[in-house]
Amino acid sequence: MSTSLDASFEPPPPPPPPGGHGLLVGKVVVVTAAAGTGIGSATARRCLEEGAAVVLSDAHERRLHETSEQLASELGEPDRVHALTCDVRDEAQVGALYDGTVARFGRIDVAVHNAGLGGTVPLVEMTDEQWSNVLDITLTGTFRCTRAALRHLLPQKSGVIVNNASVLGWRAQPGQAHYAAAKAGVMALTRCAAAEAAPSGVRVNAVSPSLAEHPFLNRAIPDEDLAVLRRRELFGRGAETWEVANVIVFLASDYSSYLSGETISVSSQHP
């Protein structure tokens, strides 16, 4: 049986984004890799819509401040939006991000770790540098951020961490050995961090998207490969970034109070 939808299948359009329901009122949320048009910026927007104060972070300073200014303008409440530049490859910058959040808002309630680096390279052609770059940002960067967040959350005995993994942590895809290995590592890191944090009342979970649509997706994945990936989804399309952000908001909210150490698949892929 074919693993892809027929090429003639016309996918239904995505639904409209939901409005806010006050799920994060009074919470302070940090989101890494939040500049631009991807999952990070969509998560920042949804957290703001749900009533949170949000610290956006990214290594790209210009794009970060453009995104921050846009969200503040759309929201009409600039005091709930703050931007701090951070390269997750640098331990000192990661520590300064979380210290800076506490200095600005007095506490941290939720940390969303979204920073990651992809690319498509056959394993036999992959260099040590390509492997190391993806692992350093995607896995070790998530470790650095999780460690820094826990140093604030554990003493206050509350809080939530949501890490961004990928279905490739479970599934094979040619050319993705470095990225898949890193995302599988994020899942394992999430489970171990959850076990250590539970006695302090801190929850740690992950989301695992399959394909999230944004304007720059084809920089990492060729158009012809994207077409194949879309046909593997039951809806015949990738997720809108806000659809992934909705699951992150759920995990950040009190509606997921009994969930920890879990990886939630945000996918409609069929076998």
N, C-alpha and C positions, 0 to 999 in steps of 0.2 A: 504494500500500500504506500502511496506517495506521502512524503513528509511535508509537502508544501501545497498550499492552495493553488488552484488553477490560475494561470496568468490572466485569464479573462475575468476573474472575480473582481467585482467592484466593492471595495470596502465601505462600510457605512461611515459617515463622518463622526468625529469624536463628539461627545456631549459637551454642553457648555460648562465652564468651571463653576463649582459651587460657591456660594457666598460664605462669609465667616459665621461661626456659631459660638464664638467666645471660648473656644477650647483651651486657649493658652493665655487668657487674661491674667496679667500680673507676673507672667514668666519672663525670664531673660534668656534669650536663645543666641548661641554662637553658631554661625554657619561658615564652614571653610569652602574655598573654591566657589564663591558666591557671585563673582563678576560675570557679566555677559548674559547668555540666554539659555544656559543649561539647567540641570536639576538643582544646583546650588542656589541660583537666583530665584528659581521658581519656589524653592523651599522658603527662602527669606520672605518672598511676597506672601505666601500662604500663612506663614507664622505671624506676619504683621496683620494680615486680615483676621487672624484668630485672636488678636489682642496682645501679642507679645511685644516686648522690646527686643530688637534684633541687632546683633553685631555682625556685620558682613566682613568676611576676610578673603583675601586672594593675594597671590604673588604679583599679579598684574595691577600695579597701582592706578594707572589711568583708567582702565576699564572698571576697576573696583569703585572708584569715586564717581564715575559716570552712573553706574548701577545704583549706588547709594543715593545719589542726588535724584535720580529718576523715581526710585521707590519713595523717598521722602516727599517728593512733589505729588505723586499719585495719592499717597496716604493723607497728606495734609497735616501730618503730625511729625515734623522732623525730629522732635526730641526722642522719638522711639526708634530712630535709625542711627547707627554709628558704624563707621568703617575703620578697620585696622589692617594694614598691609602685613601679610605673613607668608613666607615661603616654608612649607612644611618640611623641607629638607634641612632646615636650620633649627636646632633645638632651642637656641636662645630666642629666636623669633616666635616659636610656638609658645614658649613660656610667657613671653611678653604679650601675646594675644590674650591669654586667659587672665593674666594679671591686669591688663588694660581693660578688659571687660568688667572685672570687679571694681576697678578704679572708677569706671564710668557709671555703672549701674548698681554697684554694691553687692552683687552676687551673680552666680550662674545657676540656671535651672536646667537648661538643655544644651547639649553640644551635638551638632550634626557635622560629621566628618565626611566630606564629600570629595576631597581632593584626590585625583587619580590621573594617571597617564596611560594611554593606550598606544595603538599602532599595530600594523599587520606585517609580520616578518616570518618567513619559514624558519623552523627551528635550526636547520642545518646552515642557514645563512645568518642567524642571529649572533651578534657580537656580545662579548661580555659587557660592554658599555651599554648596549641597548637593554640587555637583561637587567643590569644593575640600576639603570635610570628608572625603569618601570617599577621595580621592586622598591626602590628608595622612596619614591613619591607615593605609590599606591598602597604599599603595605607598611613600610617603616614610617612613612609620614602619618598614617593612621595610628600606628603605635605611639608615636610621639604625642599626637593630639589626645589620644585616649589617656595616656599617662598624665599629661598636664591637666586635663579635665578632672580626672579622679583625684588629683591632689587638692582640688577645691571642693569637689562634691562629697568625698568621703568624710571630711571633718564636719560638714554641715548635715550629714546623714540624710541627704535627699538629692534627687536629681536624676536625669536621664541622659544617656548617650545613644545616638543612632549613627551607626557606621554605614557607608554606602559600599555594598559588595556588588555582585553581578551573578547572573545565572551561569556565567562561564566558570564560576567557582565549583559548579556541579557538572557542567556539560563541556564536551570537547568542541573546539572549533579550530580549523587550520589557521596557522599564522598567529595564534593567540597564546602561545605557551607561557610567555612572561606575564601577560595580563591575567590569564586564568590562574596561574600559580599565586600571583599576588592577591587576587580576590578570594581564592580558597583560604589563603592565610588570613585575610580580614575576617572571614567567618570563624576560623579557629580562635583568633585573637578575641573576637566578640564573646565567644562562649567562655573563654578563660577569664576575661575581665568581668563578665557577669557573675561568675562563681566567686570571685574575690570581692566584688562590690556588694553582693546581696546582704551580708550581715550588717551593712551600713544603710540599707534601704535604698541603694542606688541601682537603677536598672540599666542594662546595656543590651541593645538589640541591633539588628542590621536589616536593611532592605536589599533586595537582589533583583534589580531590573533586568529585563531581557533586551529591549530596544527602546530608547527614549529619543523622540524626535526633537532636534533643534537645528538652527540654520547652518551650523558648522560641523555637523556630524560627518559629512563626507570628507573632511580633512583627515579623519582617522580610518574611515571605511570607504572603499570605492563605491560609486553609485550602483554598479552592477551587483555588488555583494549586498548592498542595502536592499535592493529589490528582492533578492532571495530571502533575506532575513525577514522582510515584511510579509512575504507569502507564508512564512512559517508560523505567523501569529494567527490565531483564530479570527481576529477582527480584521486581518489583512492590512494592518498598519502598526507602526510603533506607538508606544504610549506617548501622550503629551507629557511634557515635563511636570506640569501641575498634577497629573494623575499619579506620578511617583511621589511628588511632594505631599499629596493627600495621605499616603500611607505613612510617610515620615511624621506628619502632624499627628496622626493616630498614635503612633508609637511614642511620641513626645508627650501626649496628653494623658490625663488620668483615666481615660477609657481603656488603656492597655496596662493597668496597674499590676496585673498578675503575669505579664509577659516579661521574661528576661532570658538572655542567652539564646534567643531565637533569631532566625533569618527568614524574613517574609519575602516570598517571591512576588514581584510585581511584573507579571508576565501573563500572556495568553498563548504561549507556545504549546503546540500539540505534539504528541510523540512522533 
